[in-house]
C-alpha cells in the first residue's frame, strides 16, 4: 500500500509567468526575475542565505494537470519516461530549479 505524504507550504513564488505554456523549458535560460515570499514563521530558516550566489528551489507545480508516465519532449519525437525529463506532468508535480539569488529583502 502506498503511504500518503504531506507537504507544508512555506511560501509563494511570485513569477511573471501566468500559465504553464509561458514557463521556459530550461529555467537557466530565462532572464525574468521572480520573487519568493517565505512565510514569516519560516523566515528564521533563511539565516545566512545572503552568503550564497545561487539557491535551490523546490516548488509545487499547482497548475500542472494530470500526469503521463511517457512524454514526448521538444528535442525528439520518441516517448521518454517522465522521470527522465523536466515535464511538469508527473505523478507528484514537484519542480526543482537552481536560481541566482539577487537579493534578500526582510
Phi, psi and omega in degrees: 000138179279127178278134176291152178239156181230137175245150175246125179290128180248357180180189183220139173267123175259106188243152175287348182274127183254343179226155177303326181296333180282340185289140178290147178293325178239105183303331181294342180271353184279144175253000180289153178248134176241159177245137178250119178263117176262128182299146187309320184291350178248000185301326180300333179292350178270000181308130177076007180294337181302338182280002183251144177273332182224153177227158179260126181247126170251133181217157176270121182276077191295344179263000176286134182240127179068180176210158176227135179281339174241132180227153174259131182264168177290349188273334176200174186265005182275143174288140178234152174297135184303329182284354176260008184231175174263016182302134176283348182273076183233163183305320173241106187284071179258127179258152178227130176218143170259121186232155176285133175271110183277313177198161174245129176252135177087000000 
